[in-house]
Structures are given as C-alpha cells and as structure tokens.
Amino acid sequence: MAIIEAKNVSIRYITGDFKDIGLKEYVMRRLKGNYHVKEFWADRDITFSLEKGDMLGIIGSNGAGKSTLLKAVSGIMVPTKGQMEINGTVAALLELGSGFDGDLTVRENTYLRGAMLGYTRKFMDEMYDSIIGFAELQDFQDRPFKQLSSGMKSRLAFSIACLVNPDILILDEVLAVGDGAFRKKSGNKMKQILSGGVTGILVSHSVDQVREMCNKILWLDHGKQIYFGGDTETVCNAYEEFLITRKLPGDFAQIQALSNAFIRRKEEERRKKQMNEAQKLQSILESGSSDAALDAALGIIRKRKPELLKE
C-alpha cells in the first residue's frame, strides 16, 4: 500500500478585487453582474506515489507549485480536483516559525509543538532532552522563542519533527538553513530516519542535496508535472541544464538530451580549468621563478593526483 498517492491533483486559487473596491462597490457590481474573479491554477494534474522509505525530491523554479503541493500533502489545503491519499502521521516543516508562539520559551514551544503533532506529555518528557540536544539549544531553553535567530528556530523545528517519529516527514527548504555543521548533521539524521522506513518529501533549490538524499524526483514547472520517477541523477542534470538554457523538455527523451548536454558542459568546464592551470604553470616556468613554479605544480598535483604526494 502506498504511503502517499496523488491522483491528478489540481489546486486553484481564486482572486478578486473585493479589497480594492470596497464593500459598497462590491455589492453594486454583484447586483449588476459586473463582478469578476480571476482563477490561478497553482498545480494541474499532479500524479505520483510513494512507498514506505521513499524520499521524494521536488524541484522547480519559483512559482512552480512546489509549496502549494506540500500543503495538500500535509492536509493544510484540499485539492480542487483529484485525490490526495495519505496513510500515516505527517510532520511538516513548511515555514520556520509555523506552530510556534514568539512569547513562549523554547521549552514551552517544544511541548506546544509536540501537542500539535498529537503526542502526549509523557512522550514529550521522554524526548525533550534529545530534542534540545540535537537542536543545540541547551543554553536557550528558558529564553523567549522570538529572541532566537532564524537558524536556531529552524534547528528546533527540525529536531522536533525528526525526533517525534512521524510516518511522513515534509521539509520545505529547511535543510538549507543553519551553518555547514548543522546542515551536515541534519542530512545524516534524514538518512538515518529514512533507513528506518519513514517516507520523506524534500523541496530544495540545492540540486546536489536532492541528488544525495532522494530516490524519487518530481519536476514541476508553473504547476505542470514535467517528470516523476526514480531517475534522479538524469533529471537533476537535465534541470541544471534547463536553468541555463531555459529549454523545457516535453518528454523523457528530451530530459535525457538535456542531461547529456549538461554532462558535456561540465566536462568542457573541467577541461578548460585544467588547461588554464597548465597555462599558468607554463607562464611561471617561463618567468624563471623556480619556487613559484614548484608551488604551482604542487597545487595542481594536490587537486588532480593527491595520492602522488603520499609516502
């Protein structure tokens, strides 16, 4: 049985000019049949299925419909058309400050967030030290939440979501927040969670992060599904080439062509870099500065053949 299954999910926003024209004008236009609203489809006919332990990476430019789709998965929004089936408890990190009260302390907010996720006081008592320890907030437990930096807030939210053992974990750009050490730690934690059978969804502008962590990938563009499947490396390559050329693929053959073009581009960049390094070394040698030439040669060896410098 699928843990998450989306069947032709479409989500529509309706916008009008009520706030701009005021109540009186709104009533008059409605009476005259002259009041119009605009429809905007954030997602159209999105279909995918995830099994236990899958990690889905959702990629796409701004306005692709990624965050709207996550809200449908987490239950915040109901699809206008289609079906979204969820089988399990969901912990969603869609916004860093969501679910927290700025005037409450870190300790109080930890219990509040746990209660919102449906966990008992006893369970949170048992997990509290682990949550605070992972978030590295031992010295801030009695400080008002609003005094924390955005990085601290994201660490606490991530820690609660990970350590309260959900069936489904949804992450919207939160792994990109914080210093390098915490990003590495959170990435390792995600791998540990997934190995235990949790199903995850990650929205990230870091294509390398999607490559490393996800076994399924969904590419969206202006609400349209470009690809869903397990060929993560090929699609990530194609998406990076798309960001350069803005050529949107129409089928998987075109995705493969974009991927191959990206690989050729990277290889050409690598070749040019090596050529520039060689030209720089040759220039130093011709200048007659032996010490500088030796330093430049050692630098190139460290990059290309570091094993040659080992005893």
NUTORNU-973549 format. One record per residue: residue in three letters; residue number from 1; x, y, z of N, C-alpha, C in turn; chain. Coordinates in pm, whole numbers, plus 32768, in hexadecimal, padded with zeros to 4 digits. Layout:
> Ala,NUM,X,Y,Z,X,Y,Z,X,Y,Z,A
...
//
This chain:
> Met,1,8054,7F88,8000,8000,8000,8000,8057,807D,8000,A
> Ala,2,8036,80DC,7FAA,8081,8158,7FA3,806C,81AC,8020,A
> Ile,3,80D6,81ED,804E,80CB,8247,80C1,808F,82CD,8095,A
> Ile,4,80B9,82FC,8021,8082,8378,7FE6,8060,835B,7F55,A
> Glu,5,7FE8,837F,7F2D,7FC1,836E,7EA1,7F70,83E6,7E73,A
> Ala,6,7FA6,842A,7E10,7F60,849C,7DD4,7F2B,8473,7D4C,A
> Lys,7,7EAB,848A,7D36,7E6C,8463,7CB8,7E2F,84DE,7C76,A
> Asn,8,7E72,850E,7C0E,7E42,8581,7BC0,7E1C,85F8,7C1A,A
> Val,9,7E73,8616,7C78,7E58,8683,7CD7,7E69,870B,7C93,A
> Ser,10,7E00,875B,7C9E,7E03,87E5,7C6B,7DD5,8842,7CDA,A
> Ile,11,7E19,88B3,7CE8,7DF8,8912,7D53,7DE9,899D,7D16,A
> Arg,12,7D75,89D9,7D30,7D53,8A5B,7CF5,7D48,8AC5,7D61,A
> Tyr,13,7D7F,8B3A,7D43,7D6A,8BB0,7D96,7D0A,8C0D,7D4D,A
> Ile,14,7CAE,8C4A,7D96,7C52,8CAB,7D5C,7C71,8D34,7D96,A
> Thr,15,7C8B,8D95,7D41,7CAA,8E1D,7D6D,7C46,8E7D,7D30,A
> Gly,16,7C23,8EE5,7D7B,7BC5,8F4A,7D4A,7BF3,8FD4,7D74,A
> Asp,17,7BA0,9037,7D5D,7BC6,90C1,7D7C,7B73,90F9,7DF1,A
> Phe,18,7B40,909D,7E48,7AEB,90C9,7EB7,7B33,912D,7F12,A
> Lys,19,7BB0,910E,7F35,7BFA,9164,7F91,7C1A,91EB,7F53,A
> Asp,20,7C25,91ED,7ECF,7C4A,9269,7E8C,7BD3,92C8,7E7B,A
> Ile,21,7B5D,928E,7E62,7AEB,92E4,7E40,7A92,9304,7EB7,A
> Gly,22,7A9D,92BB,7F26,7A4A,92D7,7F9B,79C4,928F,7F97,A
> Leu,23,7981,9289,800A,7906,923D,8019,7894,9276,7FC4,A
> Lys,24,7885,92FA,7FC3,7816,9337,7F7A,781F,931A,7EE4,A
> Glu,25,7896,9331,7EAD,78A9,9319,7E1F,789A,9285,7DFD,A
> Tyr,26,78C8,922F,7E5A,78BC,919D,7E46,7829,9176,7E3A,A
> Val,27,77D4,91A9,7E95,7745,9189,7E92,7706,91BB,7E11,A
> Met,28,7729,9235,7DE9,76F1,926E,7D6F,7717,921B,7CF4,A
> Arg,29,7793,91F3,7CEC,77BF,91A4,7C79,777D,9119,7C77,A
> Arg,30,776C,90E0,7CEF,772A,905E,7CF4,7699,9069,7CC5,A
> Leu,31,7656,90D6,7CED,75CB,90EA,7CC4,75C0,90FF,7C2D,A
> Lys,32,7625,9141,7BF4,7623,915C,7B65,7660,90E9,7B13,A
> Gly,33,7693,9084,7B5B,76D3,9015,7B15,7756,903B,7AD5,A
> Asn,34,779A,909E,7B11,7816,90D1,7AD8,788E,90B7,7B33,A
> Tyr,35,7881,9055,7B8C,78F0,9035,7BE6,7937,8FB8,7BB1,A
> His,36,79B7,8FC1,7B9D,7A03,8F52,7B62,7A75,8F29,7BBF,A
> Val,37,7A8F,8EA9,7BBF,7B00,8E73,7C0A,7B60,8E31,7BA8,A
> Lys,38,7BDA,8E20,7BD5,7C40,8DE1,7B81,7C65,8D5A,7BBE,A
> Glu,39,7C7B,8CFA,7B67,7CA5,8C75,7B91,7D3A,8C62,7B73,A
> Phe,40,7D80,8C26,7BD4,7E0D,8C05,7BBF,7E23,8B75,7BED,A
> Trp,41,7E4F,8B21,7B91,7E68,8A94,7BB1,7EFA,8A84,7BD9,A
> Ala,42,7F12,8A6E,7C5A,7F9B,8A5E,7C8C,7FD4,89D7,7C64,A
> Asp,43,7F7E,8971,7C5E,7FA7,88EA,7C35,7F3B,88B0,7BDC,A
> Arg,44,7F64,8868,7B72,7F04,882B,7B16,7F28,8799,7AFD,A
> Asp,45,7ECD,873F,7B24,7ED8,86B0,7B04,7F5D,8673,7B31,A
> Ile,46,7F7D,8685,7BB1,7FF8,864C,7BE9,7FDB,85BE,7C19,A
> Thr,47,802D,855F,7BEC,8019,84D3,7C10,809E,8495,7C39,A
> Phe,48,80A1,845B,7CB2,8117,8412,7CDE,80F1,83B6,7D52,A
> Ser,49,8148,8358,7D6F,812E,82F7,7DDA,81B0,82D9,7E22,A
> Leu,50,81AC,82D6,7EA8,8223,82B9,7EF8,8208,8244,7F55,A
> Glu,51,826B,81EB,7F5D,8263,8179,7FB8,82AF,819A,8038,A
> Lys,52,82A5,8141,8098,82EB,8152,8117,8382,8157,80FF,A
> Gly,53,83C4,81BD,8137,8454,81CC,8129,8480,821D,80B2,A
> Asp,54,8423,8244,805A,8447,8298,7FE7,8468,8326,8016,A
> Met,55,84C4,8366,7FCE,84E0,83F3,7FE4,84CE,843A,7F60,A
> Leu,56,8468,8490,7F58,8448,84D8,7EDE,8483,8563,7EE1,A
> Gly,57,84CD,8585,7E7A,84FE,860E,7E6A,84A8,8656,7E05,A
> Ile,58,8474,86CA,7E29,8423,871A,7DCD,8476,8792,7DA0,A
> Ile,59,848B,879D,7D1E,84DB,880A,7CE7,8484,885F,7C8A,A
> Gly,60,84B1,88D8,7C72,8468,8934,7C1B,8489,89C3,7C40,A
> Ser,61,847E,8A1C,7BE0,8499,8AA9,7BF9,842E,8AE5,7C53,A
> Asn,62,8446,8B60,7C83,83E2,8BA5,7CD5,835F,8BB0,7C88,A
> Gly,63,82F0,8B92,7CCD,826F,8B96,7C8C,8248,8B15,7C48,A
> Ala,64,8296,8AAC,7C60,827A,8A2B,7C1E,8205,89E1,7C5C,A
> Gly,65,81E1,8A04,7CD9,8174,89C0,7D1E,81A2,895E,7D89,A
> Lys,66,8222,8965,7DAD,825C,8905,7E0C,821E,8913,7E97,A
> Ser,67,8220,898B,7ECF,81EE,89A0,7F57,8157,8988,7F60,A
> Thr,68,810E,89AC,7EF8,807E,8993,7EF7,8062,88FE,7EFC,A
> Leu,69,80AF,88B0,7EB1,809D,881F,7EB1,80BC,87E5,7F3B,A
> Leu,70,8122,8819,7F7E,8143,87EA,8005,80D1,8805,8066,A
> Lys,71,808E,8874,8056,801D,8895,80AD,7FAB,8832,8099,A
> Ala,72,7F9B,8801,8020,7F34,879C,8006,7F5B,8717,8046,A
> Val,73,7FDC,86F5,8040,800B,8679,807E,7FFB,867F,8115,A
> Ser,74,8019,86F3,8150,8013,8700,81E1,7F86,8715,8216,A
> Gly,75,7F24,8727,81BD,7E9A,8737,81E8,7E6F,87C6,81FE,A
> Ile,76,7EC7,8826,81E5,7EA4,88B3,81F7,7E42,88E1,818C,A
> Met,77,7E53,88AA,8114,7DF9,88CD,80A5,7DB8,8850,806E,A
> Val,78,7D40,885F,803A,7CF8,87F2,7FF8,7CFE,8809,7F62,A
> Pro,79,7D25,87A5,7F14,7D2D,87B7,7E83,7CA7,87E2,7E46,A
> Thr,80,7CAD,883B,7DE6,7C35,8865,7D9F,7C00,87F1,7D4B,A
> Lys,81,7C5B,87A8,7D0F,7C38,8731,7CC2,7C9C,86C2,7CE4,A
> Gly,82,7C73,8646,7CCC,7CCC,85D6,7CE6,7CC8,85A9,7D76,A
> Gln,83,7D1E,8549,7D96,7D22,850E,7E1C,7DAF,850B,7E53,A
> Met,84,7DB9,8522,7ED6,7E37,8516,7F1D,7E20,84B6,7F92,A
> Glu,85,7E5D,843F,7F8B,7E4C,83DA,7FF2,7EC9,83D3,8048,A
> Ile,86,7EB7,83E3,80CC,7F25,83E0,812A,7F0C,8371,8190,A
> Asn,87,7F6A,8316,819E,7F5C,82A7,81FD,7FCD,82AD,8264,A
> Gly,88,7FB7,82FD,82CD,801C,830B,8335,801B,8396,8371,A
> Thr,89,8063,83A6,83E0,806E,8429,8421,80D4,847F,83D7,A
> Val,90,80B6,8500,83CF,8109,855D,8382,8146,85C6,83DE,A
> Ala,91,81C8,85DC,83D0,820B,864D,8410,8240,86A5,83A0,A
> Ala,92,8211,8721,839A,8234,8779,832A,827D,87F5,835B,A
> Leu,93,82EC,8813,831A,8335,8890,8334,832A,88E5,82B6,A
> Leu,94,82BD,8930,82AE,82A4,8981,8238,82D6,8A10,8249,A
> Glu,95,82D4,8A41,82C3,8308,8AC6,82E1,8350,8ABD,8367,A
> Leu,96,83BD,8B08,8374,8411,8AF9,83EA,83C7,8B19,846B,A
> Gly,97,8373,8B80,8469,8332,8BAB,84E4,82A7,8B73,84F9,A
> Ser,98,8278,8B1E,849F,81EF,8AEE,84AA,81DE,8A94,8523,A
> Gly,99,8170,8AA9,856A,8153,8A54,85DE,8196,8A7E,865E,A
> Phe,100,81DE,8AEE,865D,8222,8B1E,86D5,81E5,8BA2,8704,A
> Asp,101,81EF,8BBA,8786,81C1,8C38,87C2,823C,8C86,87ED,A
> Gly,102,824E,8CFC,87B2,82C6,8D4A,87CD,82D9,8D72,885D,A
> Asp,103,826C,8D7F,88A9,8278,8DAC,8934,8292,8D39,8996,A
> Leu,104,827C,8CBD,896B,8298,8C49,89BF,832C,8C26,89B7,A
> Thr,105,835B,8BDF,8A1C,83E8,8BB7,8A1D,8400,8B44,89BD,A
> Val,106,8480,8B26,89A7,84A5,8AB4,8953,846B,8A34,898C,A
> Arg,107,8474,8A23,8A11,843F,89AC,8A53,83A7,89A1,8A3C,A
> Glu,108,8360,8A0F,8A53,82CD,8A0E,8A44,82A5,89F4,89B3,A
> Asn,109,82EF,8A2D,8955,82D0,8A18,88C8,82EA,8989,889C,A
> Thr,110,834F,894A,88D7,836B,88BF,88B6,82F5,8866,88DB,A
> Tyr,111,82BE,887B,8952,8249,882D,897D,81CD,8853,892C,A
> Leu,112,81C0,88D4,890C,814E,8901,88BC,8150,88BF,8832,A
> Arg,113,81C5,88BF,87F2,81D0,8883,876D,81B3,87ED,8773,A
> Gly,114,81E4,87AD,87DD,81CB,871E,87EE,8137,8700,87FD,A
> Ala,115,80F1,8756,8849,8060,8743,885D,8016,8756,87D9,A
> Met,116,8044,87B8,8787,8005,87CF,8706,8016,8758,86A8,A
> Leu,117,8082,870E,86BC,809A,8697,866B,8054,861C,86A4,A
> Gly,118,8011,862E,8717,7FC2,85C1,874E,800B,8568,87B1,A
> Tyr,119,807A,8595,87EA,80C7,8544,8847,80A5,8567,88D7,A
> Thr,120,80AE,8503,892E,8089,8515,89BA,80F7,855E,8A07,A
> Arg,121,80D1,8592,8A7D,8133,85D5,8AD2,81A0,8572,8AFD,A
> Lys,122,8179,84F8,8B1B,81D9,8491,8B44,8240,8477,8AD6,A
> Phe,123,8210,846B,8A5B,826B,8453,89EB,82CB,84C9,89D9,A
> Met,124,8298,8542,89E4,82EC,85B8,89D3,834F,85C5,8A46,A
> Asp,125,8327,859E,8ABF,8385,859D,8B30,83FD,8543,8B10,A
> Glu,126,83DE,84D0,8AD5,8448,8470,8AB5,84A2,84A2,8A44,A
> Met,127,846A,84EE,89E8,84B5,8519,8972,84F4,85A3,8980,A
> Tyr,128,84CE,85ED,89E7,84F3,867B,89EE,858A,8690,89EA,A
> Asp,129,85D6,864A,8A3C,8667,865F,8A41,86A8,8640,89BA,A
> Ser,130,8677,85D9,8977,86AE,85B6,88F4,8691,8622,888D,A
> Ile,131,8617,865A,8894,85F0,86C4,8836,8647,8740,8848,A
> Ile,132,8656,876B,88C5,86A5,87E3,88E1,8739,87CA,88C2,A
> Gly,133,8769,8752,88E1,87F5,8731,88C6,8814,8732,8832,A
> Phe,134,87BD,86F7,87E1,87D5,86F5,8751,87D0,8781,8716,A
> Ala,135,8774,87D5,874A,8767,885E,871A,87D5,88B9,874F,A
> Glu,136,8825,8887,87AD,8894,88D3,87E8,8862,8952,882C,A
> Leu,137,87F5,8943,8878,87B8,89B7,88BB,87B4,89A6,8953,A
> Gln,138,8813,895A,8989,8813,8942,8A19,881B,89C4,8A6A,A
> Asp,139,885F,8A28,8A35,8870,8AA6,8A7E,8801,8B0B,8A63,A
> Phe,140,879C,8AE2,8A18,8733,8B40,89F1,86A7,8B0D,8A15,A
> Gln,141,869D,8AAA,8A6C,861D,8A68,8A86,85B5,8AC5,8AC4,A
> Asp,142,85E2,8B25,8B14,8584,8B7E,8B58,8581,8C09,8B1A,A
> Arg,143,85B6,8C13,8AA1,85B5,8C94,8A5B,8538,8C9B,8A02,A
> Pro,144,84F8,8D10,89F5,8485,8D1D,899B,84AA,8CF6,890D,A
> Phe,145,8451,8CB0,88CC,846B,8C7C,8846,848B,8CED,87E3,A
> Lys,146,844B,8D61,87F4,845E,8DD0,8796,84EB,8E09,879B,A
> Gln,147,8537,8DE8,8803,85C0,8E1A,880E,8625,8DC1,87C7,A
> Leu,148,85F9,8D4E,8794,8653,8CF4,874F,866D,8D25,86C0,A
> Ser,149,86E0,8D01,868D,86FD,8D1F,8600,86AC,8CC0,85A8,A
> Ser,150,86A3,8CE0,8527,8658,8C89,84CC,8696,8BFE,84C5,A
> Gly,151,871C,8BF8,84D1,875F,8B77,84D0,873A,8B23,854A,A
> Met,152,8732,8B62,85BF,870C,8B1A,8639,867C,8AE8,862F,A
> Lys,153,8624,8B3C,85F9,8598,8B15,85EB,858B,8A9B,858F,A
> Ser,154,85D6,8A9E,8521,85CE,8A2F,84C3,8607,89AF,8500,A
> Arg,155,8670,89BD,8552,86AA,8947,8593,8646,8906,85F2,A
> Leu,156,85FD,895A,863E,859B,8923,869B,8528,88E0,864F,A
> Ala,157,84F8,8922,85E6,8489,88E8,8598,84B3,8864,8559,A
> Phe,158,852A,885F,8521,855B,87E5,84E3,856C,8777,854A,A
> Ser,159,85A3,879A,85BC,85BB,8737,8625,8539,86F9,8656,A
> Ile,160,84D3,874B,866D,8451,8717,869A,8416,86BC,8631,A
> Ala,161,8419,86E8,85B4,83DD,8699,8548,8422,8613,8538,A
> Cys,162,84A5,8611,8548,84F1,8595,8534,84E7,8536,85AA,A
> Leu,163,84EA,856B,8622,84F6,8516,8698,8471,84E7,86D1,A
> Val,164,8401,851A,869C,8380,84E9,86CD,834A,8478,8676,A
> Asn,165,839D,8446,861B,8381,83C9,85D4,8301,83CC,8580,A
> Pro,166,82F8,8424,851B,8283,8425,84C2,828E,83B6,845B,A
> Asp,167,8220,8397,8418,8223,833A,83A7,824F,8381,8328,A
> Ile,168,822C,8403,8320,824B,8453,82AA,828A,84D6,82D7,A
> Leu,169,82FC,84F8,82A1,8342,8574,82C5,834E,85CB,8249,A
> Ile,170,831A,8647,8254,831A,86A5,81E4,8375,871A,8205,A
> Leu,171,83D4,8736,81AD,8436,879E,81C5,8436,8800,814F,A
> Asp,172,841B,887E,816A,841A,88E5,8103,848D,8945,8119,A
> Glu,173,84FF,892A,80DB,8577,897E,80E0,85B9,8986,8169,A
> Val,174,8589,893E,81CD,85C0,8951,8254,864C,8919,8262,A
> Leu,175,8674,88B8,8210,86FA,8881,821B,8764,88E2,81E7,A
> Ala,176,8737,894C,81A3,8795,89AE,816D,87B5,8A1B,81D2,A
> Val,177,8774,8A16,8248,8786,8A7E,82AC,87E7,8A4F,8318,A
> Gly,178,8831,8AAD,8350,8890,8A8A,83B8,891E,8A80,8380,A
> Asp,179,897E,8A6A,83DA,8A08,8A63,83AC,8A25,89DB,836D,A
> Gly,180,8A9D,89D1,8333,8AC1,8957,82EC,8ABE,88DC,8343,A
> Ala,181,8AE9,88EA,83C0,8AEC,8877,841B,8A60,8841,8435,A
> Phe,182,89FF,889D,844B,8977,886E,8466,8936,8836,83E9,A
> Arg,183,8954,886F,8374,891D,8838,82F9,894D,87AA,82E4,A
> Lys,184,89CC,8792,8303,8A01,870A,82F6,89BF,86AD,835B,A
> Lys,185,89AD,86DD,83D6,896F,868A,843D,88DD,866D,841B,A
> Ser,186,8895,86D1,83E8,8809,86BB,83C5,87FC,865D,834F,A
> Gly,187,885B,8668,82F1,885A,860C,827F,8871,857D,82AB,A
> Asn,188,88D0,8568,8306,88EA,84E2,833B,8872,84AD,8388,A
> Lys,189,882E,8507,83D0,87B6,84DF,841B,8749,84B3,83BC,A
> Met,190,873A,84FA,834D,86D5,84D4,82EB,86F1,844A,82B2,A
> Lys,191,876E,842D,8295,8792,83A8,8261,8772,833C,82C7,A
> Gln,192,878D,8359,8346,876F,82F9,83B1,86D8,82E1,83BB,A
> Ile,193,868A,834D,83B2,85F9,8342,83BB,85C2,82EF,8347,A
> Leu,194,85F4,830B,82CE,85C3,82C5,8258,85E5,8230,825E,A
> Ser,195,865A,8210,8296,8680,8184,82A2,8623,8139,8301,A
> Gly,196,85DB,8184,8356,857C,8147,83B3,84F1,813B,8378,A
> Gly,197,84DF,8162,82FA,8460,814F,82B7,8407,81C9,82AD,A
> Val,198,8435,823E,82DD,83E5,82B7,82D2,83E4,82E6,823F,A
> Thr,199,8372,8315,8211,8366,834C,818A,837B,83E3,8190,A
> Gly,200,83CF,8417,8139,83EF,84A6,813F,83D6,84ED,80BC,A
> Ile,201,83B9,856F,80C7,83AF,85C7,8053,8406,8641,806E,A
> Leu,202,845F,865E,8011,84BB,86CF,801F,84AC,872F,7FAB,A
> Val,203,848F,87AC,7FCB,8494,8818,7F66,8515,8865,7F7F,A
> Ser,204,8567,886F,7F19,85E8,88B2,7F2C,8618,88ED,7EA8,A
> His,205,8655,8964,7EB0,8695,899F,7E3C,8723,8968,7E2A,A
> Ser,206,8750,8916,7E8A,87D3,88D6,7E80,87C3,8853,7E35,A
> Val,207,87E8,8852,7DB6,87DA,87DA,7D65,8835,876C,7D9A,A
> Asp,208,88AC,8791,7DCC,8907,872D,7E04,88C9,86E8,7E7D,A
> Gln,209,887C,8732,7ECC,8838,86F8,7F3F,87D0,8692,7F13,A
> Val,210,8788,86B1,7EA9,8725,8653,7E73,876C,85D8,7E3D,A
> Arg,211,87DB,85EC,7DF6,8829,857B,7DC1,8852,851C,7E31,A
> Glu,212,8883,8555,7E9E,88BC,8506,7F0A,8852,84BD,7F5C,A
> Met,213,87DE,84FB,7F72,8780,84C7,7FD4,8706,8482,7F9A,A
> Cys,214,86E5,8499,7F1B,8663,846D,7EE8,866F,83FA,7E83,A
> Asn,215,8613,839B,7E90,860C,832D,7E2F,8599,833F,7DCC,A
> Lys,216,8545,83A3,7DE3,84DB,83C7,7D86,84E2,845E,7D70,A
> Ile,217,84B5,8489,7CFA,84BB,8519,7CDD,843F,8543,7C8F,A
> Leu,218,840E,85BB,7CB2,839A,85F7,7C6F,83C3,8682,7C3F,A
> Trp,219,83BA,8698,7BBD,83DF,8718,7B80,835F,8760,7B5A,A
> Leu,220,834C,87D9,7B93,82D7,882B,7B75,8303,88AC,7B30,A
> Asp,221,82AE,88DF,7AD9,82C7,8960,7A99,8242,89A6,7A81,A
> His,222,822F,8A17,7AC7,81B1,8A63,7ABD,8137,8A08,7AD1,A
> Gly,223,8140,89B1,7B34,80D0,895B,7B57,80C3,88DE,7B04,A
> Lys,224,8116,88D0,7A9F,810F,885C,7A46,8177,87F4,7A6F,A
> Gln,225,8150,8775,7A6B,81AC,8708,7A8B,8202,86E7,7A11,A
> Ile,226,8285,86FA,7A1E,82E1,86DD,79B1,8310,864C,79B9,A
> Tyr,227,8329,861B,7A34,8359,8591,7A44,8342,8564,7AD3,A
> Phe,228,831F,84E5,7AE1,8325,84A2,7B63,835C,8416,7B4D,A
> Gly,229,83BB,83EF,7BA3,83F4,8369,7B99,8472,835D,7BEC,A
> Gly,230,84C0,82F5,7BCD,8535,82D6,7C1E,85BA,82F7,7BDE,A
> Asp,231,85BA,8333,7B68,8638,8354,7B24,8669,83DC,7B55,A
> Thr,232,868D,83E0,7BD4,86AE,8460,7C16,8725,84A6,7BD7,A
> Glu,233,8791,845B,7BBD,880B,8499,7B88,87F3,84D8,7B00,A
> Thr,234,87B0,8490,7AA7,8796,84C4,7A21,8740,8541,7A27,A
> Val,235,86D7,853E,7A79,867B,85B0,7A80,86BF,8629,7AC2,A
> Cys,236,8711,8611,7B26,875B,8680,7B65,87B9,86C2,7AFF,A
> Asn,237,87FE,8670,7AB0,8855,86A7,7A47,8804,86FA,79E4,A
> Ala,238,8791,86C2,79BA,873D,8707,7959,8709,878B,7991,A
> Tyr,239,86E4,878A,7A11,86AF,8803,7A4F,871B,8870,7A56,A
> Glu,240,8796,8849,7A76,8802,88AC,7A7A,881E,88E6,79EF,A
> Glu,241,8813,8891,7989,8824,88C4,7901,87B0,8920,78DC,A
> Phe,242,8737,88FD,7909,86C2,8953,78F2,86D4,89DC,7930,A
> Leu,243,870F,89E3,79A8,8725,8A63,79EA,8783,8ABD,799A,A
> Ile,244,87D8,8A80,7946,8834,8ACD,78F3,87F4,8AF3,786F,A
> Thr,245,87B3,8A92,782E,877E,8AA7,77A7,86EC,8AD0,77A4,A
> Arg,246,86A2,8AB3,7812,8611,8ACB,781C,85C3,8A7E,77B1,A
> Lys,247,85FB,8A0E,7783,85B6,89B7,7725,856D,894A,7774,A
> Leu,248,84E8,8953,777A,8499,88F6,77C9,847F,8876,7778,A
> Pro,249,849F,8801,77B0,848B,8784,7765,83F8,875E,775C,A
> Gly,250,83D5,871A,76EE,834C,86EF,76DB,8336,865D,76F9,A
> Asp,251,83A4,860E,76FC,839A,8580,771A,841F,8551,7754,A
> Phe,252,8426,84CD,7776,849E,849D,77B9,8516,849A,775A,A
> Ala,253,84FE,8487,76D9,856D,848A,7679,85B0,8514,767B,A
> Gln,254,8560,857D,7687,8598,8604,768C,85DD,861D,7713,A
> Ile,255,85AA,85DF,777C,85ED,85E8,77FE,8677,85A9,77F5,A
> Gln,256,8681,8534,77B6,8703,84F2,77A5,8761,8546,7751,A
> Ala,257,872A,8587,76EA,877E,85DE,7696,87B4,8654,76E6,A
> Leu,258,8761,868F,7739,878F,86FC,778F,87F9,86CC,77F1,A
> Ser,259,87E4,8655,7829,8845,861C,7886,88CC,8608,7843,A
> Asn,260,88CB,85D1,77CA,8948,85BB,7781,898C,8640,7761,A
> Ala,261,893E,86A5,7740,8977,8729,7724,89B8,8763,77A0,A
> Phe,262,8979,874D,7814,89B1,877F,7891,8A35,8738,78B1,A
> Ile,263,8A3A,86B5,789C,8AB6,866A,78B5,8B25,869B,785B,A
> Arg,264,8B05,86B2,77DB,8B6B,86E6,777E,8B99,8771,77A9,A
> Arg,265,8B3B,87C3,77D7,8B5D,884A,7804,8BBE,8846,787B,A
> Lys,266,8BA1,87F0,78DC,8BF7,87E4,7952,8C81,87AF,792D,A
> Glu,267,8C84,874F,78D0,8D05,8719,78A4,8D57,8784,785D,A
> Glu,268,8D17,87D6,780B,8D5D,8843,77C7,8D91,88AA,782A,A
> Glu,269,8D40,88C8,7891,8D6D,8924,78FA,8DE5,88ED,7944,A
> Arg,270,8DE3,886A,795F,8E54,882A,79A4,8ED1,882E,794D,A
> Arg,271,8EC0,8812,78CA,8F32,8813,786E,8F70,889E,7863,A
> Lys,272,8F1A,8904,785B,8F4D,898E,7851,8F97,89B6,78D2,A
> Lys,273,8F62,8989,7942,8FA3,89A9,79C1,902E,896B,79C7,A
> Gln,274,9038,88EC,799B,90B9,88AA,799B,9119,88EF,793B,A
> Met,275,90E6,891A,78C8,913A,895F,7866,916C,89E3,789E,A
> Asn,276,9114,8A2B,78E4,913D,8AAA,7921,91AA,8A94,798A,A
> Glu,277,919B,8A29,79D8,9200,8A0A,7A3D,9286,89EA,79FC,A
> Ala,278,9282,899E,798E,92FD,897A,7948,933F,89F7,790B,A
> Gln,279,92EC,8A4F,78D2,9322,8ACA,7898,9360,8B23,7904,A
> Lys,280,9320,8B26,7979,9356,8B75,79E8,93DD,8B3D,7A13,A
> Leu,281,93E8,8AB8,7A1C,9465,8A79,7A43,94D1,8A95,79DC,A
> Gln,282,94AD,8A8B,795B,950E,8AA5,78F2,9540,8B35,78F8,A
> Ser,283,94E5,8B92,7914,950C,8C1E,791D,956D,8C33,7990,A
> Ile,284,9556,8BEF,7A00,95B0,8BFD,7A73,9639,8BC3,7A53,A
> Leu,285,9637,8B4F,7A0F,96B6,8B11,79E9,9707,8B6B,798C,A
> Glu,286,96C3,8BA9,792D,9707,8C00,78CE,973C,8C7F,790F,A
> Ser,287,96FF,8CA6,797E,972E,8D1F,79C4,97AD,8D05,7A11,A
> Gly,288,97CF,8C86,7A23,984C,8C62,7A65,9845,8C5D,7AFB,A
> Ser,289,97CD,8C65,7B37,97BF,8C5F,7BC8,97A9,8BCE,7BF2,A
> Ser,290,9812,8B89,7C18,980A,8AF9,7C35,97B4,8ADB,7CAF,A
> Asp,291,97BF,8B2C,7D18,976F,8B14,7D90,96DA,8B23,7D73,A
> Ala,292,96B6,8B8A,7D27,962B,8B9F,7D04,95F8,8B2E,7CAC,A
> Ala,293,964F,8AFF,7C4E,9628,8A91,7BF6,9610,8A12,7C47,A
> Leu,294,9666,89FB,7CA9,9657,8984,7CFD,95D6,8989,7D4C,A
> Asp,295,95B6,89FF,7D85,953A,8A0F,7DD1,94C0,89F8,7D78,A
> Ala,296,94C5,8A2F,7CFE,9454,8A1F,7CA1,9444,898D,7C7A,A
> Ala,297,94B4,8948,7C61,94AE,88BB,7C3C,9475,8867,7CAD,A
> Leu,298,949E,8882,7D27,946A,8838,7D9A,93D4,8850,7DAC,A
> Gly,299,93A7,88CC,7D91,9319,88EA,7D9B,92C7,889A,7D38,A
> Ile,300,92FB,888C,7CBE,92B4,883F,7C57,92B2,87AB,7C7C,A
> Ile,301,9323,8778,7CAF,932A,86EB,7CD6,92C8,86CE,7D48,A
> Arg,302,92BC,8729,7DA7,925E,8716,7E17,91CF,8708,7DE4,A
> Lys,303,91AD,8753,7D7B,9126,874E,7D45,910D,86D1,7CF2,A
> Arg,304,9172,86AE,7C9E,915B,8644,7C3C,918A,85BB,7C6C,A
> Lys,305,9200,85B4,7CA9,9239,8535,7CD3,9272,853E,7D60,A
> Pro,306,921A,8551,7DC5,924E,8562,7E4E,9297,84E7,7E81,A
> Glu,307,9279,8473,7E46,92BA,83F8,7E75,9351,83FA,7E59,A
> Leu,308,937D,844A,7DF6,940B,8451,7DD7,945C,8494,7E45,A
> Leu,309,9418,84E2,7E9A,945E,8529,7F05,9465,84D9,7F85,A
> Lys,310,9424,8462,7F84,9427,840D,7FFB,94A5,83B9,7FFB,A
> Glu,311,94DA,83A2,8073,9552,8351,807E,9531,82BC,806A,A
//
